[in-house]
Amino acid sequence: MVTFSHIPLYRTLTFKVAMALIVFFIFNGVVLVLWNQSDVMQDLETDIQTVYRNTAFEISEALQNSKTDQNNLSVFFDSLAQFYPGMELFLVNPKGEILEHGSYVPSQLINQSVPIEAIELFLNADSSDYPIEMPIPTATDLDFVFSAAPLGSPDNPDAYILVTLVEGGEDVYISWWEEYGAILTRTVLFSIIIAVLAGILFWYFLTRRVQRVAQAVQNYRAGDSRIVLNDNSSDEIGHVAMHIGDMMERIDAMFNELGKKEKMRTELLASVSHELQTPLTVMQGNIETLVEHREKMSEADLSQKLGAVYTQVRHMSALIDDLFDVAILETGQMRINTEPFPMVELVEDVLQSYTLLLDQAKLVVERNFPETIQTVNADPLRIRQVIRNLLSNAIKFSSPGGRIRITTEVSSNEILTFRIEDTGVGIAEEDISKIFESFYRSNQQLHKTVKGTGLGLHICQHILKLHNSNLEVRSRLDIGTTFSFDLDLYKEVVTI
């Protein structure tokens, strides 16, 4: 027996599914991080604005305490900017117009004003309202958090100090890993754990069962048919295992049937050899007599010898015809050519050809035919073959003085039934289901003395199946046998 070869781990479905799950969860984690990036940035801006909320007030107090002249404001702003790197300082009038601008890194104003509403919102808000953003005057399409404070009276300020928190200062700097590293780490660990658990479940419920089916198939292929697939689950693998098990059983049944067929063919060869040897021996003896003693023989002896040779030739011809019919039946090449013909005339013609045999067997034939013409639509050559075979069997298995009754009758559904009854030895009940098998012959003592190969009824059944019919049989031992079959009546098509 060939042992099952295990698949390497990296080629198994379990490994592939686990890797797919790991990739999926990591990808999912990255997507979630990017998706939540806006929330992270919002939290970061809130922290920046909270930390630097008083920056503008500090600058406002420093400006008021220094009593700097208006003309020196730009110098003062530039000097302050070096203490606040990464930020930009603006002096804004109550209308939002920018009066002065200063930054550690030189920059130019793009917008000459800022929304005063954002400054007033900041002054009246607390940290729960953060982040509050406004467009940066030195850049386009960029909104940043800021700090603002009034100059002069808080209720009626002369101007506002505005500080935009561009980078936020080094004390609130958060690296990328600090922002996203923890989330990604948890995502990777969670992905690996889920993938391992999923791989174990996948192996238990799928891979293990698939390997068992594969092992059974491989062992069966190596010739071990003892293995049984017992996967009784109702899922797809259970169905596959069930169908494979059924396939194995069918293959075993086919091999058993082939074995039986081979045995029957061997028996047929022996039977055919015997069947051919007897007529050949008889023919050889009679022909030798005719060749060597023809001048000394009377006309009666000469006719008797020629008749014996003719009888054996007919027997051999019938045997060869049966073998040929079985061959074309088993290859599916037999075809029928249907045409309308009168059934009773065909039956009478067959009876006429068996007159001599009926007289020799001392059998009485009873005809039960209607007076009307019964035209059927079938293959006359093949139906003749069926009737000849049934009549020949009735003669063979009937004792002298017996009776054979042949009946043709039409039913209400335009079907003709042919029936042939005899008073012969009958068929045992256990043999009735087997008589239509090829090469089968009954074990009854009388049947062993009757010449034949057991092919006739097998051929008849197949011929009738090609006519969408079936050969039925009823029999009782020592009482007789009845064979019957149905044929369609011919329906003439009337064209208008």
Kinemage of the C-alpha trace (Angstrom):
@kinemage 1
@onewidth
@group {chain A} dominant
@subgroup {mainchain}
@vectorlist {calphas} color= white
{ca met a 1} P 0.000 0.000 0.000
{ca val a 2} L 1.311 3.449 -0.907
{ca thr a 3} L 1.576 5.771 2.112
{ca phe a 4} L 0.070 9.231 1.892
{ca ser a 5} L 2.653 11.917 1.104
{ca his a 6} L 2.181 14.949 3.346
{ca ile a 7} L 2.083 18.382 1.738
{ca pro a 8} L 4.676 20.900 3.020
{ca leu a 9} L 3.265 23.437 5.451
{ca tyr a 10} L 3.835 26.400 3.144
{ca arg a 11} L 1.730 24.731 0.438
{ca thr a 12} L -1.242 23.857 2.649
{ca leu a 13} L -4.532 25.714 2.560
{ca thr a 14} L -4.200 26.391 6.293
{ca phe a 15} L -0.929 28.280 5.821
{ca lys a 16} L -2.261 30.230 2.851
{ca val a 17} L -5.423 31.209 4.697
{ca ala a 18} L -3.416 32.258 7.785
{ca met a 19} L -1.113 34.418 5.653
{ca ala a 20} L -4.094 35.928 3.860
{ca leu a 21} L -5.692 36.774 7.197
{ca ile a 22} L -2.479 38.382 8.475
{ca val a 23} L -2.194 40.538 5.351
{ca phe a 24} L -5.888 41.392 5.553
{ca phe a 25} L -5.788 42.490 9.174
{ca ile a 26} L -2.576 44.503 8.735
{ca phe a 27} L -4.033 46.209 5.682
{ca asn a 28} L -7.223 46.794 7.613
{ca gly a 29} L -5.215 48.331 10.466
{ca val a 30} L -3.354 50.677 8.139
{ca val a 31} L -6.625 51.724 6.530
{ca leu a 32} L -8.145 52.401 9.935
{ca val a 33} L -5.110 54.470 10.965
{ca leu a 34} L -5.318 56.567 7.820
{ca trp a 35} L -9.062 56.798 8.182
{ca asn a 36} L -8.717 58.097 11.747
{ca gln a 37} L -5.827 60.378 10.868
{ca ser a 38} L -8.112 63.403 10.874
{ca asp a 39} L -9.182 62.593 14.429
{ca val a 40} L -5.549 62.197 15.493
{ca met a 41} L -4.597 65.519 13.895
{ca gln a 42} L -7.568 67.181 15.540
{ca asp a 43} L -6.430 65.934 18.934
{ca leu a 44} L -2.916 67.168 18.167
{ca glu a 45} L -4.191 70.631 17.204
{ca thr a 46} L -6.278 70.754 20.369
{ca asp a 47} L -3.191 69.979 22.448
{ca ile a 48} L -1.138 72.649 20.625
{ca gln a 49} L -3.784 75.305 21.007
{ca thr a 50} L -4.250 74.421 24.685
{ca val a 51} L -0.524 74.610 25.421
{ca tyr a 52} L 0.036 77.900 23.534
{ca arg a 53} L -3.300 79.569 24.259
{ca asn a 54} L -1.640 82.302 26.374
{ca thr a 55} L 1.213 83.048 23.962
{ca ala a 56} L -0.558 86.039 22.444
{ca phe a 57} L -1.384 87.447 25.934
{ca glu a 58} L 2.292 87.230 26.894
{ca ile a 59} L 3.300 89.120 23.743
{ca ser a 60} L 0.499 91.678 24.341
{ca glu a 61} L 1.713 92.333 27.894
{ca ala a 62} L 5.333 92.589 26.729
{ca leu a 63} L 4.296 95.060 24.012
{ca gln a 64} L 2.285 97.202 26.419
{ca asn a 65} L 5.003 97.179 29.079
{ca ser a 66} L 7.747 98.137 26.645
{ca lys a 67} L 5.749 101.137 25.389
{ca thr a 68} L 7.235 100.565 21.973
{ca asp a 69} L 6.606 103.247 19.437
{ca gln a 70} L 4.315 102.397 16.515
{ca asn a 71} L 7.110 102.960 14.061
{ca asn a 72} L 9.285 100.394 15.806
{ca leu a 73} L 6.661 97.654 15.889
{ca ser a 74} L 8.199 95.707 13.017
{ca val a 75} L 11.574 95.661 14.791
{ca phe a 76} L 9.873 94.578 18.000
{ca phe a 77} L 7.957 91.792 16.210
{ca asp a 78} L 11.080 90.536 14.521
{ca ser a 79} L 12.916 90.491 17.846
{ca leu a 80} L 10.073 88.534 19.467
{ca ala a 81} L 9.852 86.050 16.570
{ca gln a 82} L 13.239 84.593 17.402
{ca phe a 83} L 11.855 83.527 20.769
{ca tyr a 84} L 8.934 81.741 19.036
{ca pro a 85} L 10.448 79.769 16.153
{ca gly a 86} L 7.923 78.119 13.926
{ca met a 87} L 5.289 80.755 14.743
{ca glu a 88} L 4.206 83.943 12.968
{ca leu a 89} L 3.181 87.149 14.752
{ca phe a 90} L 0.599 89.624 13.446
{ca leu a 91} L -0.810 92.944 14.626
{ca val a 92} L -4.417 93.161 13.490
{ca asn a 93} L -6.793 96.139 13.763
{ca pro a 94} L -10.443 95.673 14.866
{ca lys a 95} L -11.478 95.251 11.227
{ca gly a 96} L -9.143 92.295 10.730
{ca glu a 97} L -6.607 94.185 8.640
{ca ile a 98} L -2.963 93.228 9.252
{ca leu a 99} L -0.880 96.148 10.458
{ca glu a 100} L 2.415 94.408 11.241
{ca his a 101} L 3.880 91.002 10.584
{ca gly a 102} L 6.925 89.204 11.936
{ca ser a 103} L 8.397 85.668 11.830
{ca tyr a 104} L 11.644 83.889 12.511
{ca val a 105} L 11.709 82.689 8.913
{ca pro a 106} L 11.164 85.518 6.411
{ca ser a 107} L 7.762 85.351 4.751
{ca gln a 108} L 5.427 87.589 2.781
{ca leu a 109} L 1.760 88.328 3.236
{ca ile a 110} L -0.568 86.793 0.704
{ca asn a 111} L -3.748 87.990 2.394
{ca gln a 112} L -3.907 91.468 3.948
{ca ser a 113} L -6.583 90.560 6.429
{ca val a 114} L -7.823 87.778 8.666
{ca pro a 115} L -11.378 86.870 9.778
{ca ile a 116} L -11.974 88.890 12.937
{ca glu a 117} L -14.815 86.522 13.858
{ca ala a 118} L -12.310 83.671 14.427
{ca ile a 119} L -10.293 85.918 16.812
{ca glu a 120} L -13.410 86.904 18.787
{ca leu a 121} L -14.486 83.245 18.907
{ca phe a 122} L -11.106 82.286 20.384
{ca leu a 123} L -11.222 85.075 22.981
{ca asn a 124} L -14.679 83.995 24.168
{ca ala a 125} L -14.025 80.215 24.069
{ca asp a 126} L -12.518 77.737 26.503
{ca ser a 127} L -10.399 74.671 25.814
{ca ser a 128} L -13.485 72.486 25.268
{ca asp a 129} L -14.157 74.465 22.062
{ca tyr a 130} L -10.703 73.763 20.648
{ca pro a 131} L -9.395 73.429 18.006
{ca ile a 132} L -10.295 76.808 16.482
{ca glu a 133} L -8.615 77.423 13.130
{ca met a 134} L -8.159 80.293 10.687
{ca pro a 135} L -6.407 80.673 7.298
{ca ile a 136} L -2.727 81.654 7.531
{ca pro a 137} L -2.175 85.049 5.827
{ca thr a 138} L 1.215 83.954 4.478
{ca ala a 139} L -0.048 80.787 2.786
{ca thr a 140} L -2.918 79.665 0.603
{ca asp a 141} L -5.518 77.053 1.510
{ca leu a 142} L -3.918 76.285 4.894
{ca asp a 143} L -5.838 76.485 8.169
{ca phe a 144} L -3.950 76.434 11.480
{ca val a 145} L -4.758 76.883 15.143
{ca phe a 146} L -3.738 80.183 16.689
{ca ser a 147} L -3.517 82.291 19.822
{ca ala a 148} L -4.948 85.818 20.081
{ca ala a 149} L -5.086 88.639 22.665
{ca pro a 150} L -6.448 92.226 22.661
{ca leu a 151} L -4.299 95.386 22.927
{ca gly a 152} L -5.829 98.056 25.144
{ca ser a 153} L -9.250 97.678 26.687
{ca pro a 154} L -10.612 94.139 26.433
{ca asp a 155} L -14.084 95.498 25.701
{ca asn a 156} L -12.912 98.010 23.107
{ca pro a 157} L -9.398 96.960 21.986
{ca asp a 158} L -7.239 99.147 19.804
{ca ala a 159} L -5.821 96.069 18.005
{ca tyr a 160} L -5.190 92.354 18.412
{ca ile a 161} L -2.051 90.292 18.740
{ca leu a 162} L -2.368 87.142 16.558
{ca val a 163} L 0.075 84.248 16.746
{ca thr a 164} L -0.384 81.383 14.263
{ca leu a 165} L 0.915 78.083 15.629
{ca val a 166} L 2.430 76.689 12.440
{ca glu a 167} L 4.484 73.870 13.980
{ca gly a 168} L 3.474 74.092 17.575
{ca gly a 169} L 6.857 74.173 19.247
{ca glu a 170} L 9.152 71.361 20.164
{ca asp a 171} L 7.584 70.675 23.547
{ca val a 172} L 4.385 69.333 21.890
{ca tyr a 173} L 6.057 67.565 19.005
{ca ile a 174} L 4.721 64.057 18.531
{ca ser a 175} L 6.613 61.653 16.277
{ca trp a 176} L 4.910 59.452 13.703
{ca trp a 177} L 5.622 56.337 15.760
{ca glu a 178} L 4.137 57.964 18.868
{ca glu a 179} L 1.044 58.831 16.871
{ca tyr a 180} L 0.560 55.550 14.989
{ca gly a 181} L 3.012 52.979 16.332
{ca ala a 182} L 0.843 51.690 19.169
{ca ile a 183} L -2.142 51.247 16.867
{ca leu a 184} L -0.110 49.402 14.238
{ca thr a 185} L 1.577 47.201 16.865
{ca arg a 186} L -1.751 46.152 18.314
{ca thr a 187} L -3.081 45.591 14.801
{ca val a 188} L -0.184 43.287 13.852
{ca leu a 189} L -0.394 41.276 17.090
{ca phe a 190} L -4.157 40.996 16.840
{ca ser a 191} L -3.844 39.912 13.180
{ca ile a 192} L -1.341 37.166 14.021
{ca ile a 193} L -3.492 35.826 16.877
{ca ile a 194} L -6.663 35.812 14.769
{ca ala a 195} L -4.815 34.225 11.815
{ca val a 196} L -3.398 31.428 14.008
{ca leu a 197} L -6.802 30.677 15.540
{ca ala a 198} L -8.435 30.797 12.115
{ca gly a 199} L -5.713 28.525 10.711
{ca ile a 200} L -6.306 25.957 13.471
{ca leu a 201} L -10.059 25.986 12.886
{ca phe a 202} L -9.518 25.867 9.140
{ca trp a 203} L -7.215 22.877 9.504
{ca tyr a 204} L -9.623 21.039 11.803
{ca phe a 205} L -12.771 21.633 9.786
{ca leu a 206} L -11.347 21.637 6.236
{ca thr a 207} L -7.716 20.695 5.605
{ca arg a 208} L -7.732 17.615 7.849
{ca arg a 209} L -10.866 16.268 6.174
{ca val a 210} L -9.595 17.052 2.671
{ca gln a 211} L -6.338 15.222 3.456
{ca arg a 212} L -8.324 12.223 4.661
{ca val a 213} L -10.285 12.135 1.406
{ca ala a 214} L -7.047 12.539 -0.598
{ca gln a 215} L -5.440 9.705 1.374
{ca ala a 216} L -8.417 7.447 0.701
{ca val a 217} L -8.252 8.219 -3.030
{ca gln a 218} L -4.496 7.590 -3.139
{ca asn a 219} L -4.818 4.299 -1.255
{ca tyr a 220} L -7.673 3.266 -3.528
{ca arg a 221} L -5.567 4.163 -6.547
{ca ala a 222} L -2.823 1.901 -5.164
{ca gly a 223} L -5.286 -0.990 -5.028
{ca asp a 224} L -6.488 -0.860 -1.415
{ca ser a 225} L -10.297 -0.764 -1.580
{ca arg a 226} L -10.792 -1.507 2.134
{ca ile a 227} L -10.705 2.128 3.213
{ca val a 228} L -14.128 3.651 3.934
{ca leu a 229} L -14.947 7.358 3.919
{ca asn a 230} L -17.035 8.128 6.994
{ca asp a 231} L -17.427 11.905 6.659
{ca asn a 232} L -21.102 12.292 7.540
{ca ser a 233} L -21.206 16.091 7.637
{ca ser a 234} L -23.653 17.917 5.390
{ca asp a 235} L -21.234 20.551 4.061
{ca glu a 236} L -19.423 20.592 0.707
{ca ile a 237} L -16.553 18.351 1.853
{ca gly a 238} L -19.055 15.855 3.240
{ca his a 239} L -20.812 15.803 -0.131
{ca val a 240} L -17.495 15.377 -1.955
{ca ala a 241} L -16.515 12.509 0.366
{ca met a 242} L -19.927 10.905 -0.134
{ca his a 243} L -19.689 11.136 -3.925
{ca ile a 244} L -16.123 9.810 -3.924
{ca gly a 245} L -17.242 6.907 -1.720
{ca asp a 246} L -20.129 6.226 -4.105
{ca met a 247} L -17.712 6.407 -7.038
{ca met a 248} L -15.416 3.863 -5.372
{ca glu a 249} L -18.355 1.542 -4.766
{ca arg a 250} L -19.493 1.914 -8.373
{ca ile a 251} L -15.986 1.222 -9.652
{ca asp a 252} L -15.801 -1.879 -7.439
{ca ala a 253} L -19.207 -2.959 -8.723
{ca met a 254} L -18.053 -2.378 -12.311
{ca phe a 255} L -14.919 -4.459 -11.729
{ca asn a 256} L -17.030 -7.188 -10.157
{ca glu a 257} L -19.370 -7.040 -13.109
{ca leu a 258} L -16.427 -7.171 -15.489
{ca gly a 259} L -15.160 -10.194 -13.591
{ca lys a 260} L -18.516 -11.874 -13.957
{ca lys a 261} L -18.627 -10.929 -17.632
{ca glu a 262} L -15.156 -12.325 -18.147
{ca lys a 263} L -16.171 -15.530 -16.415
{ca met a 264} L -19.286 -15.754 -18.573
{ca arg a 265} L -17.226 -15.066 -21.680
{ca thr a 266} L -14.919 -17.907 -20.730
{ca glu a 267} L -17.916 -20.154 -20.219
{ca leu a 268} L -19.337 -18.899 -23.509
{ca leu a 269} L -16.102 -19.744 -25.279
{ca ala a 270} L -16.257 -23.251 -23.879
{ca ser a 271} L -19.958 -23.507 -24.756
{ca val a 272} L -19.481 -22.129 -28.270
{ca ser a 273} L -16.541 -24.429 -28.830
{ca his a 274} L -18.707 -27.363 -27.809
{ca glu a 275} L -21.671 -26.107 -29.840
{ca leu a 276} L -19.502 -25.696 -32.927
{ca gln a 277} L -17.629 -28.936 -32.449
{ca thr a 278} L -20.797 -31.055 -32.487
{ca pro a 279} L -22.212 -29.814 -35.837
{ca leu a 280} L -18.755 -29.796 -37.391
{ca thr a 281} L -18.248 -33.410 -36.331
{ca val a 282} L -21.664 -34.380 -37.698
{ca met a 283} L -21.055 -32.480 -40.931
{ca gln a 284} L -17.590 -33.974 -41.352
{ca gly a 285} L -18.872 -37.521 -40.858
{ca asn a 286} L -21.764 -37.115 -43.271
{ca ile a 287} L -19.647 -35.389 -45.931
{ca glu a 288} L -16.972 -38.100 -45.685
{ca thr a 289} L -19.681 -40.720 -46.169
{ca leu a 290} L -21.024 -38.860 -49.198
{ca val a 291} L -17.559 -38.494 -50.714
{ca glu a 292} L -16.447 -42.066 -50.180
{ca his a 293} L -19.703 -44.068 -50.620
{ca arg a 294} L -21.911 -41.926 -52.756
{ca glu a 295} L -22.133 -44.542 -55.550
{ca lys a 296} L -23.334 -47.175 -53.113
{ca met a 297} L -25.976 -44.980 -51.398
{ca ser a 298} L -29.669 -44.941 -52.225
{ca glu a 299} L -31.574 -41.763 -52.873
{ca ala a 300} L -33.171 -41.965 -49.409
{ca asp a 301} L -29.791 -42.292 -47.658
{ca leu a 302} L -28.376 -39.475 -49.750
{ca ser a 303} L -31.277 -37.164 -48.829
{ca gln a 304} L -30.941 -38.117 -45.172
{ca lys a 305} L -27.225 -37.273 -45.117
{ca leu a 306} L -27.714 -33.953 -46.911
{ca gly a 307} L -30.585 -33.090 -44.570
{ca ala a 308} L -28.367 -33.719 -41.550
{ca val a 309} L -25.653 -31.493 -43.010
{ca tyr a 310} L -28.215 -28.776 -43.749
{ca thr a 311} L -29.592 -28.935 -40.191
{ca gln a 312} L -26.140 -28.512 -38.679
{ca val a 313} L -25.362 -25.629 -41.025
{ca arg a 314} L -28.551 -23.870 -39.870
{ca his a 315} L -27.595 -24.480 -36.250
{ca met a 316} L -24.126 -22.996 -36.786
{ca ser a 317} L -25.589 -20.040 -38.669
{ca ala a 318} L -28.011 -19.305 -35.826
{ca leu a 319} L -25.174 -19.531 -33.296
{ca ile a 320} L -23.003 -17.114 -35.288
{ca asp a 321} L -25.963 -14.727 -35.710
{ca asp a 322} L -26.497 -14.703 -31.927
{ca leu a 323} L -22.843 -13.951 -31.285
{ca phe a 324} L -22.911 -11.134 -33.816
{ca asp a 325} L -26.076 -9.639 -32.282
{ca val a 326} L -24.548 -9.704 -28.794
{ca ala a 327} L -21.446 -7.959 -30.114
{ca ile a 328} L -23.377 -5.093 -31.716
{ca leu a 329} L -25.658 -4.831 -28.675
{ca glu a 330} L -22.763 -4.453 -26.256
{ca thr a 331} L -21.180 -1.759 -28.440
{ca gly a 332} L -24.514 0.066 -28.813
{ca gln a 333} L -24.474 -0.205 -32.598
{ca met a 334} L -27.767 -2.057 -33.097
{ca arg a 335} L -30.337 0.066 -34.936
{ca ile a 336} L -33.961 -0.596 -35.833
{ca asn a 337} L -35.799 0.384 -39.000
{ca thr a 338} L -39.497 0.734 -38.255
{ca glu a 339} L -42.190 0.297 -40.851
{ca pro a 340} L -45.844 -0.778 -40.806
{ca phe a 341} L -46.553 -4.515 -41.281
{ca pro a 342} L -49.351 -6.981 -40.361
{ca met a 343} L -48.406 -8.771 -37.157
{ca val a 344} L -50.446 -11.926 -37.725
{ca glu a 345} L -48.916 -12.543 -41.148
{ca leu a 346} L -45.427 -12.292 -39.629
{ca val a 347} L -46.344 -14.765 -36.871
{ca glu a 348} L -47.861 -17.198 -39.389
{ca asp a 349} L -44.738 -16.986 -41.521
{ca val a 350} L -42.549 -17.867 -38.508
{ca leu a 351} L -44.868 -20.794 -37.625
{ca gln a 352} L -44.624 -22.083 -41.176
{ca ser a 353} L -40.820 -22.245 -40.956
{ca tyr a 354} L -41.091 -24.299 -37.724
{ca thr a 355} L -43.704 -26.784 -39.036
{ca leu a 356} L -41.225 -29.678 -39.264
{ca leu a 357} L -39.836 -29.079 -35.745
{ca leu a 358} L -43.355 -28.797 -34.309
{ca asp a 359} L -44.331 -32.094 -35.949
{ca gln a 360} L -41.187 -33.828 -34.703
{ca ala a 361} L -41.802 -32.532 -31.160
{ca lys a 362} L -45.496 -33.580 -31.423
{ca leu a 363} L -46.657 -30.190 -30.210
{ca val a 364} L -50.050 -28.591 -30.887
{ca val a 365} L -50.155 -24.900 -31.763
{ca glu a 366} L -53.264 -22.926 -30.826
{ca arg a 367} L -53.799 -19.606 -32.567
{ca asn a 368} L -55.796 -16.843 -30.950
{ca phe a 369} L -55.798 -14.169 -33.638
{ca pro a 370} L -58.550 -11.657 -34.389
{ca glu a 371} L -60.180 -11.483 -37.800
{ca thr a 372} L -59.192 -7.831 -38.311
{ca ile a 373} L -55.784 -6.917 -39.651
{ca gln a 374} L -53.409 -5.767 -36.883
{ca thr a 375} L -50.765 -3.479 -38.376
{ca val a 376} L -47.899 -2.521 -36.078
{ca asn a 377} L -45.109 0.015 -36.490
{ca ala a 378} L -41.835 -1.795 -35.780
{ca asp a 379} L -38.775 -3.401 -37.355
{ca pro a 380} L -40.143 -6.592 -38.997
{ca leu a 381} L -36.735 -8.322 -39.198
{ca arg a 382} L -36.009 -7.820 -35.505
{ca ile a 383} L -39.536 -8.689 -34.370
{ca arg a 384} L -39.313 -11.865 -36.464
{ca gln a 385} L -36.058 -12.643 -34.641
{ca val a 386} L -37.808 -12.205 -31.269
{ca ile a 387} L -40.767 -14.428 -32.208
{ca arg a 388} L -38.488 -17.108 -33.661
{ca asn a 389} L -36.444 -17.175 -30.470
{ca leu a 390} L -39.515 -17.377 -28.217
{ca leu a 391} L -41.089 -20.122 -30.368
{ca ser a 392} L -37.803 -22.040 -30.492
{ca asn a 393} L -37.546 -21.952 -26.692
{ca ala a 394} L -41.156 -23.091 -26.327
{ca ile a 395} L -40.419 -26.088 -28.583
{ca lys a 396} L -37.122 -26.945 -26.825
{ca phe a 397} L -38.550 -26.935 -23.304
{ca ser a 398} L -41.889 -28.619 -24.006
{ca ser a 399} L -42.480 -32.334 -23.708
{ca pro a 400} L -44.040 -34.321 -26.581
{ca gly a 401} L -47.823 -33.900 -26.695
{ca gly a 402} L -47.648 -30.446 -25.195
{ca arg a 403} L -49.413 -27.316 -26.343
{ca ile a 404} L -48.287 -23.869 -27.476
{ca arg a 405} L -50.788 -21.004 -27.603
{ca ile a 406} L -50.016 -17.778 -29.475
{ca thr a 407} L -52.223 -14.713 -28.950
{ca thr a 408} L -52.306 -11.205 -30.386
{ca glu a 409} L -54.766 -8.706 -28.922
{ca val a 410} L -55.262 -4.968 -29.066
{ca ser a 411} L -55.885 -2.872 -25.949
{ca ser a 412} L -57.964 0.298 -25.777
{ca asn a 413} L -54.884 2.537 -25.950
{ca glu a 414} L -53.935 1.212 -29.407
{ca ile a 415} L -51.251 -1.165 -28.186
{ca leu a 416} L -50.872 -4.691 -29.553
{ca thr a 417} L -49.847 -7.386 -27.086
{ca phe a 418} L -48.133 -10.551 -28.330
{ca arg a 419} L -48.267 -13.552 -25.996
{ca ile a 420} L -46.846 -17.065 -26.346
{ca glu a 421} L -47.704 -19.729 -23.768
{ca asp a 422} L -46.327 -23.259 -23.490
{ca thr a 423} L -46.901 -26.266 -21.260
{ca gly a 424} L -43.204 -26.975 -20.801
{ca val a 425} L -41.012 -27.471 -17.759
{ca gly a 426} L -41.302 -23.855 -16.614
{ca ile a 427} L -38.693 -21.671 -14.944
{ca ala a 428} L -37.760 -21.685 -11.276
{ca glu a 429} L -38.700 -18.526 -9.402
{ca glu a 430} L -35.091 -17.788 -8.474
{ca asp a 431} L -34.085 -18.007 -12.166
{ca ile a 432} L -36.750 -15.670 -13.596
{ca ser a 433} L -34.779 -12.493 -12.759
{ca lys a 434} L -31.642 -13.938 -14.413
{ca ile a 435} L -32.891 -15.364 -17.687
{ca phe a 436} L -32.378 -12.078 -19.542
{ca glu a 437} L -28.694 -11.924 -18.634
{ca ser a 438} L -26.269 -12.717 -21.416
{ca phe a 439} L -24.844 -16.279 -21.429
{ca tyr a 440} L -27.155 -17.327 -18.568
{ca arg a 441} L -28.608 -20.840 -18.572
{ca ser a 442} L -30.732 -22.447 -15.890
{ca asn a 443} L -29.276 -25.161 -13.673
{ca gln a 444} L -32.315 -27.387 -14.236
{ca gln a 445} L -31.343 -30.845 -15.458
{ca leu a 446} L -33.464 -30.643 -18.595
{ca his a 447} L -31.955 -27.318 -19.563
{ca lys a 448} L -28.490 -28.835 -19.411
{ca thr a 449} L -29.477 -31.316 -22.118
{ca val a 450} L -30.852 -28.601 -24.410
{ca lys a 451} L -28.393 -27.017 -26.780
{ca gly a 452} L -27.907 -23.263 -26.577
{ca thr a 453} L -25.665 -20.471 -25.344
{ca gly a 454} L -28.127 -18.484 -23.226
{ca leu a 455} L -28.021 -15.494 -25.577
{ca gly a 456} L -31.508 -15.610 -27.104
{ca leu a 457} L -33.594 -13.948 -24.382
{ca his a 458} L -30.843 -11.403 -23.719
{ca ile a 459} L -30.975 -10.358 -27.388
{ca cys a 460} L -34.787 -10.331 -27.433
{ca gln a 461} L -34.981 -8.044 -24.416
{ca his a 462} L -32.591 -5.535 -25.984
{ca ile a 463} L -34.444 -5.567 -29.299
{ca leu a 464} L -37.742 -4.820 -27.541
{ca lys a 465} L -36.161 -2.049 -25.461
{ca leu a 466} L -35.172 -0.401 -28.743
{ca his a 467} L -38.901 -0.526 -29.539
{ca asn a 468} L -39.742 1.111 -26.180
{ca ser a 469} L -41.162 -2.204 -25.009
{ca asn a 470} L -40.241 -4.897 -22.530
{ca leu a 471} L -40.276 -8.700 -22.535
{ca glu a 472} L -42.437 -9.927 -19.643
{ca val a 473} L -42.401 -13.470 -18.282
{ca arg a 474} L -44.648 -15.537 -16.012
{ca ser a 475} L -43.763 -19.135 -15.242
{ca arg a 476} L -44.417 -22.030 -12.882
{ca leu a 477} L -42.347 -25.196 -12.674
{ca asp a 478} L -43.853 -28.214 -14.462
{ca ile a 479} L -46.829 -26.109 -15.619
{ca gly a 480} L -45.447 -23.799 -18.278
{ca thr a 481} L -44.169 -20.374 -19.227
{ca thr a 482} L -45.731 -17.283 -20.793
{ca phe a 483} L -43.740 -14.568 -22.573
{ca ser a 484} L -45.378 -11.344 -23.751
{ca phe a 485} L -44.486 -7.942 -25.136
{ca asp a 486} L -46.268 -4.861 -26.495
{ca leu a 487} L -45.915 -2.991 -29.781
{ca asp a 488} L -47.448 0.247 -31.017
{ca leu a 489} L -50.175 -0.054 -33.617
{ca tyr a 490} L -49.580 1.801 -36.843
{ca lys a 491} L -51.481 5.084 -37.014
{ca glu a 492} L -52.060 6.321 -40.509
{ca val a 493} L -51.580 10.068 -40.804
{ca val a 494} L -54.365 11.704 -42.811
{ca thr a 495} L -53.349 14.926 -44.567
{ca ile a 496} L -55.983 17.461 -45.485
